[in-house]
Amino acid sequence: MKHFRIFILLLTAAIAGSCNKANDQATGVGDAVIVAKKIGSNTEYGIAFYAYTFSSFKTVKVVSALHPEIVYTLKANQGYTTNFYYQIPDSDFTTTVPEADTYTFSATFDNGVSNSFQDILANKALPLPVFEKCVYDPPTSSIDVIWTPLADADSYAINIWDGPTLVFASTELNKANNYYTIAGSGNGWANGFTPKNGKTYIVRLLAFLYEPGGDAYNMQATSMSESNVVWGTN
């Protein structure tokens, strides 16, 4: 599965919110997130890791307290050296929710300083969001998306993919929302991108669960569902 590029939009502000310019520039924040999605006919679970800094990372590695023999190597997320990322491959997803664990992030920064930081992950996952409607509406030249609210979700987001390429990303949507309209002339589309009539796109609905006392920059879990929509026809 491709990177959760929506997190770039949701979490870039964490750099400013979690780090102080007056502090040591070798400061980072780590987030381990349980990911749920459908693989084949099953709902399966994996883990994604995110690391953020006010300055710039050179390398970031993650190990868990329960399985220290496994080392996860993060890479710059879409070229952002302030935001490193790793998600385990689909082949390592399982039908069992990952165990509660503590993850230690070991980072080397561009200034040569090394530092470590931790994130405690509970074993709570989100069920997959369910589309009630996801269709193109010809009179408005838009896609209407309606979903059934999840009891534990704190927020939602919608992406549109053209094959492997992310072409649309909504802002974070309040948990009270269960309806969103994607207009062809609206905001959120990739620069220079215009949806084409007759083209099939993948609409991905993401739900997010915050850590206890957390927010959009401190996630516990995310889940996703997809629906194919042909632009320009219902």
BAGURO-284970 format. One record per residue: residue number from 1; residue in one letter; chain; x, y, z of N, C-alpha, C in turn. Coordinates in Angstrom, 3 decimals. Each point is the difference from the previous one (the first is absolute). Example, Ala and Ser with C-alpha at 12.3 -4.5 7.8 and 13.67 -1.06 7.14 Angstrom:
<rs>
k; r; c; neast; nnorth; nup; caeast; canorth; caup; ceast; cnorth; cup
1; A; A; 13.190; -5.690; 7.800; -0.890; 1.190; 0.000; 0.900; 1.200; 0.000 .
2; S; A; -0.350; 1.050; -0.720; 0.820; 1.190; 0.060; -0.770; 1.090; 0.730 .
</rs>
This chain:
<rs>
k; r; c; neast; nnorth; nup; caeast; canorth; caup; ceast; cnorth; cup
1; M; A; 0.831; -1.188; 0.000; -0.831; 1.188; 0.000; 0.869; 1.243; 0.000 .
2; K; A; -0.444; 1.019; -0.661; 0.772; 1.232; -0.073; -0.029; 0.723; 1.346 .
3; H; A; 0.938; 0.934; 0.140; 0.109; 0.758; 1.242; -1.287; 0.746; 0.323 .
4; F; A; -0.238; 0.187; 1.271; -1.138; 0.799; 0.455; 0.330; 1.470; -0.171 .
5; R; A; -0.107; 0.468; -1.219; 0.414; 1.377; -0.252; -0.934; 1.005; 0.666 .
6; I; A; -1.186; -0.433; 0.379; -0.887; 0.917; 0.728; 0.653; 0.468; 1.285 .
7; F; A; 0.899; -0.817; 0.569; 0.634; 0.384; 1.243; 0.914; 1.202; -0.171 .
8; I; A; 0.494; 0.213; -1.202; 0.783; 1.211; -0.233; -0.853; 1.216; 0.291 .
9; L; A; -1.234; -0.021; -0.455; -0.906; 1.125; 0.201; -0.417; 0.112; 1.453 .
10; L; A; -0.244; -1.153; 0.649; -0.508; 0.026; 1.367; 1.083; 0.281; 1.026 .
11; L; A; 1.244; -0.395; -0.305; 0.991; -0.062; 1.061; 1.185; 0.953; -0.170 .
12; T; A; 0.090; 0.700; -1.106; 1.121; 0.919; -0.164; 0.016; 1.037; 1.110 .
13; A; A; -1.175; 0.434; 0.431; -0.066; 0.999; 1.071; 0.516; -0.531; 1.322 .
14; A; A; 0.150; -1.303; 0.132; 0.531; -0.566; 1.240; 1.418; 0.469; 0.256 .
15; I; A; 0.721; 0.284; -1.062; 1.371; 0.468; 0.154; 0.020; 1.291; 0.800 .
16; A; A; -0.858; 0.927; -0.398; -0.065; 1.275; 0.711; -0.653; -0.169; 1.356 .
17; G; A; -0.973; -0.869; 0.110; -0.738; -0.147; 1.244; 0.735; -0.770; 1.059 .
18; S; A; 0.910; -0.904; -0.398; 0.648; -0.874; 0.962; 1.421; 0.421; 0.319 .
19; C; A; 0.613; 0.839; -0.821; 1.391; 0.372; 0.192; 0.113; 1.513; 0.115 .
20; N; A; 0.911; 0.426; 0.813; 0.191; 1.423; 0.243; 1.312; 0.438; -0.626 .
21; K; A; -0.021; 1.069; -0.793; 1.208; 0.476; -0.660; 1.109; 0.303; 1.000 .
22; A; A; -0.375; 0.385; 1.190; 0.997; 0.369; 0.998; 0.673; -1.213; 0.603 .
23; N; A; -0.588; -1.185; -0.197; 0.569; -1.215; 0.557; 1.069; -0.571; -0.927 .
24; D; A; 0.652; -1.071; 0.490; 0.990; -0.716; -0.794; -0.624; -0.406; -1.335 .
25; Q; A; 0.699; 0.224; -1.108; -0.526; -0.331; -1.308; -0.074; -1.504; -0.238 .
26; A; A; 0.679; -0.797; 0.835; -0.067; -1.464; -0.106; -1.154; -0.525; 0.844 .
27; T; A; -1.208; 0.441; -0.344; -1.207; -0.394; 0.725; -0.968; -0.618; -0.979 .
28; G; A; -0.591; -1.116; 0.405; -0.941; -0.664; -0.884; -1.210; -0.516; 0.745 .
29; V; A; -1.030; -0.352; -0.765; -1.230; -0.589; 0.528; -0.299; -1.242; -0.832 .
30; G; A; -0.361; -1.100; 0.653; -0.323; -1.224; -0.716; -1.436; -0.422; 0.217 .
31; D; A; -0.582; -0.630; -1.012; -1.376; -0.463; 0.086; -0.106; -1.362; -0.681 .
32; A; A; -0.447; -1.008; 0.756; -0.313; -1.312; -0.553; -1.516; -0.099; -0.125 .
33; V; A; -0.481; -0.471; -1.138; -1.429; 0.022; -0.310; -0.429; -1.370; -0.508 .
34; I; A; -1.076; -0.543; 0.563; -0.564; -1.250; -0.504; -0.836; 0.306; -1.242 .
35; V; A; 0.260; -0.734; -1.063; -0.670; 0.192; -1.284; -0.927; -1.185; -0.264 .
36; A; A; -1.250; 0.284; -0.356; -0.950; -1.056; -0.362; -0.485; 0.239; -1.416 .
37; K; A; -0.036; -1.055; -0.798; -0.501; 0.099; -1.363; -0.429; -1.385; -0.460 .
38; K; A; -0.705; -0.034; -1.117; -0.438; -1.277; -0.561; 1.062; -0.511; -0.953 .
39; I; A; 0.417; -1.238; 0.227; 0.920; -0.692; -0.889; -0.700; -1.286; -0.426 .
40; G; A; -0.328; -0.094; -1.258; -0.846; -1.106; -0.438; -1.383; 0.164; 0.597 .
41; S; A; -0.475; -1.023; 0.670; -1.315; 0.076; 0.646; 0.100; 0.247; 1.496 .
42; N; A; 1.229; 0.194; 0.505; 0.210; 0.135; 1.439; 0.348; 1.428; 0.403 .
43; T; A; -0.366; 0.364; 1.218; 0.517; 1.212; 0.619; 1.309; -0.366; 0.678 .
44; E; A; 1.074; 0.650; -0.394; 1.304; -0.328; 0.553; 0.653; 1.250; 0.588 .
45; Y; A; 1.012; -0.239; 0.856; 0.586; 1.074; 0.806; 1.518; 0.002; -0.124 .
46; G; A; 0.540; 1.197; 0.005; 1.441; 0.189; 0.001; 0.331; 1.254; 0.790 .
47; I; A; 1.246; 0.439; -0.096; 0.441; 1.187; 0.738; 0.757; 0.923; -0.936 .
48; A; A; -0.226; 1.283; 0.173; 0.770; 1.029; -0.698; 0.712; 0.850; 1.049 .
49; F; A; 1.166; 0.502; -0.367; 0.796; 0.833; 0.900; 0.259; 1.351; -0.658 .
50; Y; A; -0.107; 1.047; 0.814; 0.284; 1.357; -0.465; 0.930; 0.671; 1.004 .
51; A; A; 0.960; 0.756; -0.507; 0.894; 0.782; 0.853; 0.043; 1.418; -0.535 .
52; Y; A; -0.022; 0.983; 0.912; -0.059; 1.414; -0.381; 1.062; 0.774; 0.770 .
53; T; A; 0.541; 1.016; -0.639; 0.987; 0.848; 0.639; -0.139; 1.431; -0.493 .
54; F; A; 0.448; 0.945; 0.807; 0.001; 1.387; -0.434; 1.168; 0.270; -0.939 .
55; S; A; 1.068; -0.802; 0.150; 1.198; 0.220; -0.810; -0.013; -0.919; -1.209 .
56; S; A; 0.873; -1.020; -0.023; 0.055; -0.896; -1.153; 0.629; -1.315; 0.412 .
57; F; A; -0.643; -1.115; -0.354; 0.537; -1.325; 0.294; 1.015; -0.415; -1.063 .
58; K; A; 0.970; -0.807; 0.446; 0.866; -0.727; -0.919; -0.416; -1.461; -0.050 .
59; T; A; -0.215; -0.614; 1.164; -0.477; -1.378; 0.075; -0.948; -0.137; 1.183 .
60; V; A; -0.955; -0.931; -0.118; -0.897; -0.338; 1.112; -0.246; -1.510; -0.035 .
61; K; A; 0.186; -0.645; 1.137; -0.296; -1.417; 0.140; -0.920; -0.197; 1.197 .
62; V; A; -0.811; -1.058; -0.047; -0.965; -0.273; 1.067; 0.125; -1.464; 0.425 .
63; V; A; -0.036; -0.225; 1.309; -0.079; -1.358; 0.541; -1.094; -0.027; 1.056 .
64; S; A; -0.588; -1.189; 0.201; -1.036; -0.146; 1.009; 0.572; -0.639; 1.259 .
65; A; A; -0.681; 0.227; 1.111; 0.427; -0.618; 1.257; -0.231; -1.505; -0.021 .
66; L; A; -1.059; -0.443; -0.678; -0.328; -1.428; -0.019; 0.846; -0.785; -0.990 .
67; H; A; 0.414; 0.641; -1.084; 0.763; -0.689; -1.043; 1.197; 0.852; -0.418 .
68; P; A; 0.975; 0.175; 0.887; 1.129; 0.895; -0.302; 0.896; -0.510; -1.122 .
69; E; A; -0.175; -1.264; -0.380; 0.817; -0.539; -1.090; -0.427; 0.530; -1.366 .
70; I; A; -1.197; 0.575; -0.081; -0.496; 0.547; -1.259; 0.278; 1.500; -0.034 .
71; V; A; 0.698; 0.449; -1.027; 0.335; 1.412; -0.139; -0.703; 0.546; -1.246 .
72; Y; A; -0.782; 1.050; 0.186; -0.698; 0.652; -1.101; 0.786; 1.255; -0.391 .
73; T; A; 0.308; 0.135; -1.275; 0.750; 1.151; -0.492; -0.940; 0.941; -0.736 .
74; L; A; -0.164; 1.197; 0.513; -0.895; 0.987; -0.594; 0.727; 0.777; -1.087 .
75; K; A; -0.783; 0.544; -0.931; 0.554; 0.820; -1.073; -0.774; 1.308; -0.097 .
76; A; A; 0.608; 0.970; -0.668; -0.649; 1.304; -0.164; -1.342; -0.182; -0.697 .
77; N; A; -1.047; 0.555; 0.576; -1.356; -0.123; -0.525; -0.215; 1.041; -1.080 .
78; Q; A; -0.076; -0.465; -1.261; -0.187; 0.888; -1.151; 1.079; 1.079; -0.076 .
79; G; A; 1.221; -0.348; 0.445; 1.123; 0.912; -0.098; 0.139; 0.969; 1.155 .
80; Y; A; -0.917; -0.060; 0.971; 0.072; 0.904; 1.153; 0.969; -0.567; 1.034 .
81; T; A; 1.147; 0.644; 0.199; 0.971; -0.495; 0.968; -0.419; 0.303; 1.436 .
82; T; A; -1.054; 0.767; 0.163; -0.561; 0.236; 1.336; -1.039; -1.049; 0.362 .
83; N; A; -0.308; -0.891; -0.942; -1.098; -0.956; 0.183; 0.431; -1.339; -0.599 .
84; F; A; 0.348; -0.960; 0.879; 0.403; -1.320; -0.459; -1.130; -1.004; 0.242 .
85; Y; A; 0.002; -1.074; -0.803; -1.159; -0.893; -0.031; 0.406; -1.434; -0.330 .
86; Y; A; -0.754; -0.944; 0.560; 0.098; -1.398; -0.424; -1.315; -0.698; 0.313 .
87; Q; A; -0.514; -0.770; -0.960; -1.144; -0.873; 0.260; 0.373; -1.415; -0.378 .
88; I; A; -0.318; -0.946; 0.849; 0.350; -1.379; -0.302; -0.712; -0.430; -1.281 .
89; P; A; 0.593; -0.880; -0.793; -0.605; -0.411; -1.270; -1.271; -0.810; 0.209 .
90; D; A; -0.833; -0.047; -1.039; -1.264; -0.735; 0.075; 0.212; -1.455; 0.408 .
91; S; A; 1.106; -0.578; -0.428; 0.255; -1.409; 0.302; 0.182; -0.258; 1.483 .
92; D; A; 0.297; 1.060; 0.782; 0.172; -0.144; 1.446; -1.244; 0.401; 0.786 .
93; F; A; -1.041; 0.463; -0.697; -1.267; 0.255; 0.676; -0.604; -1.331; 0.433 .
94; T; A; -0.758; 0.019; 1.109; -0.646; -1.217; 0.490; -1.437; 0.321; 0.396 .
95; T; A; -0.780; -1.037; 0.235; -1.384; 0.193; 0.429; -0.096; 0.267; 1.498 .
96; T; A; 1.140; 0.041; 0.683; 0.049; 0.270; 1.441; 0.486; 1.424; 0.247 .
97; V; A; -0.689; 0.724; 0.867; 0.432; 1.357; 0.352; 1.360; -0.060; 0.692 .
98; P; A; 0.953; 0.845; -0.372; 1.320; -0.013; 0.635; -0.086; 0.177; 1.511 .
99; E; A; 0.979; -0.590; 0.683; 0.056; 0.091; 1.455; 0.298; 1.428; 0.452 .
100; A; A; -0.417; 0.299; 1.221; 0.435; 1.247; 0.623; 1.518; -0.062; 0.161 .
101; D; A; 0.669; 1.097; -0.251; 1.466; -0.028; -0.012; 0.527; 1.413; 0.190 .
102; T; A; 1.282; 0.089; 0.326; 0.692; 1.277; 0.072; 1.074; 0.020; -1.073 .
103; Y; A; -0.013; 1.032; -0.823; 0.936; 0.103; -1.113; 1.003; 1.118; 0.274 .
104; T; A; 1.277; -0.333; -0.196; 1.073; 0.976; 0.178; 0.527; 0.421; -1.365 .
105; F; A; -0.028; 1.300; -0.246; 0.498; 0.588; -1.231; 1.413; 0.515; 0.260 .
106; S; A; 0.967; -0.468; -0.780; 1.381; 0.472; 0.116; 0.332; 0.801; -1.245 .
107; A; A; 0.260; 1.281; 0.189; 0.181; 0.902; -1.131; 1.385; 0.616; 0.001 .
108; T; A; 0.544; 0.160; -1.211; 1.194; 0.809; -0.215; -0.421; 1.198; -0.828 .
109; F; A; 0.401; 1.173; 0.431; -0.411; 1.233; -0.654; 1.092; 0.514; -0.931 .
110; D; A; -0.361; 0.915; -0.868; 0.956; 0.532; -0.977; 1.178; 0.705; 0.666 .
111; N; A; -0.197; 0.472; 1.231; 1.111; 0.653; 0.692; 0.919; -1.002; 0.687 .
112; G; A; -0.263; -1.315; -0.207; 0.867; -1.035; 0.547; -0.377; -0.490; 1.372 .
113; V; A; -0.933; 0.668; 0.654; -0.429; -0.389; 1.347; -0.988; -1.164; -0.099 .
114; S; A; 0.059; -0.903; 0.974; -0.932; -1.112; 0.077; -0.899; 0.163; 1.209 .
115; N; A; -1.216; -0.505; -0.109; -0.938; 0.093; 1.112; -1.021; -1.115; -0.167 .
116; S; A; -0.706; -0.324; 1.082; -1.041; -1.021; -0.076; -1.260; 0.501; 0.688 .
117; F; A; -1.142; -0.529; -0.426; -1.289; 0.373; 0.568; -0.927; -1.187; -0.168 .
118; Q; A; -1.068; -0.046; 0.796; -0.854; -1.184; 0.050; -1.463; 0.339; -0.280 .
119; D; A; -0.721; -1.042; -0.395; -1.449; 0.086; -0.115; -0.591; -1.294; 0.545 .
120; I; A; -0.998; 0.128; 0.875; -0.688; -1.156; 0.571; -1.260; -0.246; -0.805 .
121; L; A; -0.113; -1.209; -0.541; -1.126; -0.350; -0.859; -0.885; -1.023; 0.695 .
122; A; A; -1.286; 0.331; 0.167; -0.966; -0.969; 0.512; -0.384; -0.944; -1.139 .
123; N; A; -0.791; -1.032; 0.304; -0.370; -0.952; -1.056; -1.401; 0.256; -0.548 .
124; K; A; -0.461; 1.227; 0.112; -1.329; 0.354; -0.487; 0.062; 0.401; -1.468 .
125; A; A; -0.853; -0.635; -0.805; -0.073; 0.308; -1.429; -1.372; 0.564; -0.328 .
126; L; A; -0.119; 0.556; -1.196; -1.277; 0.506; -0.492; -0.592; -0.985; -1.003 .
127; P; A; -1.309; -0.225; 0.037; -0.622; -0.770; -1.085; 0.056; 0.795; -1.293 .
128; L; A; -0.194; -0.694; -1.109; 0.028; 0.679; -1.290; -1.215; 0.907; -0.149 .
129; P; A; 0.180; 1.199; -0.544; -1.161; 0.855; -0.272; -0.837; -0.618; -1.119 .
130; V; A; -1.298; 0.288; 0.021; -0.925; -0.580; -0.973; -0.622; 1.114; -0.836 .
131; F; A; 0.157; -0.096; -1.319; -0.646; 0.948; -0.901; -1.504; -0.261; -0.027 .
132; E; A; -0.794; 1.042; 0.130; -1.424; -0.082; -0.296; -0.273; 0.474; -1.425 .
133; K; A; 0.866; 0.882; -0.466; -0.146; 0.535; -1.355; 1.351; 0.516; -0.453 .
134; C; A; 0.332; -0.286; -1.230; 1.216; 0.555; -0.591; -0.209; -0.007; -1.507 .
135; V; A; -0.565; 1.090; -0.521; -0.399; 0.050; -1.402; 0.314; 1.366; -0.590 .
136; Y; A; 0.155; 0.017; -1.300; 0.154; 1.256; -0.722; -1.376; 0.597; -0.259 .
137; D; A; -0.128; 1.315; 0.228; -1.267; 0.701; -0.201; 0.145; 0.928; -1.212 .
138; P; A; -0.576; -0.372; -1.154; 0.195; 0.801; -1.223; -0.434; 1.457; 0.115 .
139; P; A; -1.151; 0.316; 0.624; -0.416; 1.410; 0.025; 1.001; 0.926; 0.696 .
140; T; A; 0.708; -0.514; 0.988; 0.943; 0.839; 0.746; 1.451; -0.268; -0.362 .
141; S; A; 0.239; -0.974; -0.877; 1.373; -0.382; -0.385; 0.852; -0.260; 1.238 .
142; S; A; -0.511; -0.873; 0.844; 0.685; -0.281; 1.255; -0.259; -1.442; 0.433 .
143; I; A; 0.788; -0.466; 0.951; -0.202; -1.303; 0.609; -0.600; 0.218; 1.385 .
144; D; A; -1.116; -0.649; 0.261; -0.638; 0.059; 1.316; 0.381; -1.247; 0.793 .
145; V; A; 0.529; 0.215; 1.209; 0.412; -1.106; 0.858; -0.755; 0.090; 1.326 .
146; I; A; -0.675; -1.077; 0.351; -0.678; -0.109; 1.296; 0.463; -1.304; 0.642 .
147; W; A; 0.246; 0.039; 1.309; 0.441; -1.204; 0.692; -0.701; -0.132; 1.346 .
148; T; A; 0.019; -1.213; 0.533; -0.566; -0.265; 1.316; 1.018; 0.390; 1.060 .
149; P; A; -0.329; 0.898; 0.928; 0.978; 0.422; 1.007; 0.482; -1.172; 0.858 .
150; L; A; 1.283; -0.007; 0.307; 0.562; -0.993; 0.911; -0.044; 0.554; 1.414 .
151; A; A; -0.384; -0.826; 0.949; -0.182; 0.467; 1.376; 1.279; 0.583; 0.586 .
152; D; A; 1.154; -0.578; -0.342; 1.253; 0.419; 0.640; 0.839; 0.943; -0.848 .
153; A; A; -0.426; 0.282; -1.208; 0.820; 0.854; -0.865; 0.002; 1.441; 0.501 .
154; D; A; 1.176; 0.623; -0.029; 0.128; 1.397; 0.391; -0.016; 0.945; -1.197 .
155; S; A; 0.302; -0.525; -1.179; -0.025; 0.830; -1.201; 0.070; -0.903; -1.226 .
156; Y; A; -0.164; 0.625; -1.162; 0.031; -0.719; -1.273; 0.784; 0.821; -1.017 .
157; A; A; 0.337; -0.640; -1.108; 0.582; 0.696; -1.142; -0.330; -0.803; -1.248 .
158; I; A; 0.030; 0.657; -1.138; -0.289; -0.652; -1.274; 1.139; 0.279; -0.979 .
159; N; A; 0.484; -1.070; -0.622; 0.982; 0.104; -1.072; -0.604; -0.518; -1.294 .
160; I; A; 0.500; 0.484; -1.121; -0.327; -0.597; -1.290; 1.312; -0.359; -0.688 .
161; W; A; 0.026; -1.217; -0.528; 1.200; -0.511; -0.650; -0.281; -0.272; -1.469 .
162; D; A; 0.943; 0.367; -0.836; 0.008; -0.363; -1.411; 1.078; -1.071; -0.148 .
163; G; A; -0.405; -1.267; 0.164; 0.987; -1.073; 0.068; 0.871; 0.195; 1.222 .
164; P; A; 1.337; 0.067; -0.166; 0.897; 0.161; 1.144; 0.222; 1.449; 0.418 .
165; T; A; -0.682; 0.931; -0.651; 0.268; 1.424; 0.222; -1.128; 0.652; 0.788 .
166; L; A; 0.355; 0.657; 1.092; -0.967; 0.761; 0.773; -0.340; 1.277; -0.744 .
167; V; A; -1.282; 0.216; -0.318; -0.389; 1.182; -0.770; -0.915; 0.930; 0.783 .
168; F; A; -0.530; -0.473; 1.137; -0.867; 0.853; 0.820; 0.156; -0.392; 1.456 .
169; A; A; 0.054; 1.002; 0.879; 0.052; -0.237; 1.443; -0.838; 1.062; 0.692 .
170; S; A; -0.988; -0.438; 0.761; -0.817; 0.946; 0.763; 0.773; 0.486; 1.209 .
171; T; A; -0.525; 1.013; 0.643; 0.482; 0.351; 1.325; -0.516; -1.048; 0.979 .
172; E; A; 0.442; 0.066; 1.234; -0.538; -0.900; 1.019; -1.453; 0.386; 0.269 .
173; L; A; -0.874; -0.998; 0.065; -1.427; 0.228; 0.169; -0.426; -0.346; 1.414 .
174; N; A; -0.749; 0.872; 0.618; -0.472; -0.198; 1.365; -0.802; -1.288; 0.120 .
175; K; A; 0.061; -0.646; 1.163; -0.691; -1.277; 0.195; -1.512; 0.121; -0.143 .
176; A; A; -0.531; 1.210; 0.115; -1.437; 0.194; -0.178; -0.402; -0.083; -1.478 .
177; N; A; 1.001; 0.085; -0.884; -0.283; -0.056; -1.439; -0.206; -1.443; -0.462 .
178; N; A; -0.969; -0.219; -0.845; -0.109; -1.285; -0.695; -0.374; 0.211; -1.464 .
179; Y; A; 0.289; 1.221; -0.477; -0.349; 0.349; -1.385; 1.056; 0.952; -0.548 .
180; Y; A; 0.429; -0.241; -1.238; 0.993; 0.881; -0.605; -0.218; 0.022; -1.503 .
181; T; A; 0.127; 1.191; -0.596; -0.145; 0.169; -1.436; 1.329; 0.432; -0.593 .
182; I; A; 0.418; -0.694; -1.047; 1.276; 0.282; -0.656; -0.310; 0.610; -1.364 .
183; A; A; 0.153; 1.295; -0.113; -0.292; 0.699; -1.251; 1.223; 0.008; -0.907 .
184; G; A; -0.233; -0.141; -1.284; 1.119; -0.005; -0.938; 0.767; 1.293; -0.023 .
185; S; A; -0.657; 1.091; 0.359; 0.653; 1.304; 0.006; 0.344; 0.470; 1.410 .
186; G; A; -0.130; -0.895; 0.984; 0.226; 0.394; 1.383; 1.444; -0.151; 0.433 .
187; N; A; 0.251; 0.269; 1.272; 1.336; -0.125; 0.574; 0.310; -1.462; 0.303 .
188; G; A; 1.279; -0.286; 0.174; 0.424; -1.325; 0.404; 0.642; -0.816; -1.104 .
189; W; A; -0.185; 0.415; -1.266; 0.592; -0.732; -1.110; 1.484; 0.320; -0.116 .
190; A; A; 0.768; -0.962; -0.507; 1.417; 0.229; -0.243; 0.172; 1.136; -1.010 .
191; N; A; 1.099; 0.731; 0.156; 0.248; 1.142; -0.884; -0.044; -0.421; -1.466 .
192; G; A; -0.820; 0.696; -0.770; -0.077; -0.242; -1.425; -0.847; -1.189; -0.400 .
193; F; A; -0.590; -0.699; 0.988; -0.779; -1.195; -0.336; -1.466; 0.353; -0.217 .
194; T; A; -0.579; -0.538; -1.071; -1.415; 0.145; -0.282; -0.585; -1.387; -0.268 .
195; P; A; -1.034; -0.421; 0.741; -0.583; -1.325; -0.249; -0.580; -0.095; -1.403 .
196; K; A; 0.142; -1.186; -0.589; -0.416; -0.201; -1.381; -1.287; -0.806; -0.081 .
197; N; A; -0.898; 0.426; -0.874; -1.239; -0.737; -0.217; 0.289; -1.419; -0.480 .
198; G; A; -0.730; -0.947; 0.584; 0.163; -1.399; -0.379; 1.131; -0.711; 0.708 .
199; K; A; 0.772; 0.716; 0.809; 1.138; -0.584; 0.712; -0.455; -0.560; 1.343 .
200; T; A; 0.482; -1.198; 0.335; -0.327; -0.610; 1.286; 1.044; 0.389; 1.035 .
201; Y; A; -0.473; 0.509; 1.136; 0.876; 0.386; 1.098; -0.346; -0.809; 1.245 .
202; I; A; 0.979; -0.129; 0.885; -0.202; -0.693; 1.276; -0.241; 1.046; 1.079 .
203; V; A; -1.149; -0.063; 0.628; -0.307; 0.888; 1.129; 0.317; -0.766; 1.280 .
204; R; A; 0.887; 0.533; 0.788; 0.409; -0.651; 1.248; -0.492; 0.817; 1.188 .
205; L; A; -0.790; -0.617; 0.838; -0.514; 0.619; 1.223; 0.824; -0.503; 1.173 .
206; L; A; 0.621; 0.923; 0.739; 0.828; -0.341; 1.149; -0.661; 0.483; 1.284 .
207; A; A; 0.031; -0.839; 1.018; -0.466; 0.377; 1.340; 1.203; 0.001; 0.933 .
208; F; A; -0.008; 0.908; 0.977; 1.132; 0.143; 0.915; -0.459; -0.061; 1.452 .
209; L; A; 0.766; -0.691; 0.806; -0.208; -0.061; 1.448; 1.219; 0.599; 0.666 .
210; Y; A; -0.213; 1.018; 0.855; 1.106; 0.639; 0.699; 0.443; -0.849; 1.191 .
211; E; A; 1.223; 0.236; 0.441; 0.449; -0.554; 1.267; -0.804; 0.646; 1.134 .
212; P; A; -0.090; -0.650; 1.166; -0.711; 0.628; 1.130; 0.578; 1.390; 0.291 .
213; G; A; -0.859; 0.988; -0.042; 0.454; 1.364; 0.209; 0.758; 0.562; -1.188 .
214; G; A; -0.001; -0.721; -1.111; 0.764; 0.424; -1.166; -0.820; 0.838; -0.962 .
215; D; A; 0.521; 0.131; -1.203; -0.653; 0.798; -1.030; 0.463; -0.533; -1.346 .
216; A; A; -0.194; 0.780; -1.056; 0.353; -0.463; -1.338; 1.493; -0.237; -0.160 .
217; Y; A; 0.807; 0.465; 0.947; 1.441; -0.191; -0.079; 0.468; -1.124; 0.912 .
218; N; A; -0.923; -0.658; 0.695; 0.323; -1.122; 0.888; -1.056; -1.074; -0.218 .
219; M; A; 0.231; -0.827; -1.023; -0.981; -0.982; -0.425; 0.212; -1.346; 0.690 .
220; Q; A; -1.091; -0.669; 0.311; 0.031; -1.377; 0.464; -0.219; -0.962; -1.165 .
221; A; A; -0.967; 0.312; -0.850; -0.357; -0.934; -1.069; -0.646; 0.730; -1.163 .
222; T; A; 0.049; -0.644; -1.143; -0.707; 0.469; -1.179; -0.549; -1.204; -0.750 .
223; S; A; -1.098; 0.211; -0.708; -0.569; -1.057; -0.831; -0.472; 0.621; -1.302 .
224; M; A; -0.185; -0.826; -1.020; -0.351; 0.552; -1.296; -0.868; -0.952; -0.800 .
225; S; A; -0.821; 0.587; -0.854; -0.784; -0.747; -0.970; 0.093; 0.721; -1.340 .
226; E; A; -0.205; -0.732; -1.091; 0.136; 0.569; -1.331; -1.235; -0.294; -0.852 .
227; S; A; -0.252; 0.913; -0.924; -1.083; -0.172; -0.961; 0.429; 0.579; -1.342 .
228; N; A; -0.287; -0.699; -1.079; 0.317; 0.499; -1.331; -1.129; 0.894; -0.510 .
229; V; A; 0.372; 1.135; -0.601; -0.986; 0.930; -0.550; 0.479; 0.435; -1.380 .
230; V; A; -0.917; -0.009; -0.957; 0.309; 0.499; -1.335; -0.395; 1.472; -0.067 .
231; W; A; 0.967; 0.849; -0.277; -0.297; 1.443; -0.086; -0.796; 0.281; -1.274 .
232; G; A; -1.090; 0.748; 0.182; -0.776; 0.409; -1.144; -1.197; -0.883; -0.273 .
233; T; A; -0.257; -0.965; 0.878; -1.177; -0.864; -0.173; -0.456; -0.485; 1.355 .
234; N; A; -1.286; -0.290; 0.120; -0.517; -0.580; 1.236; -0.283; -1.486; -0.193 .
</rs>
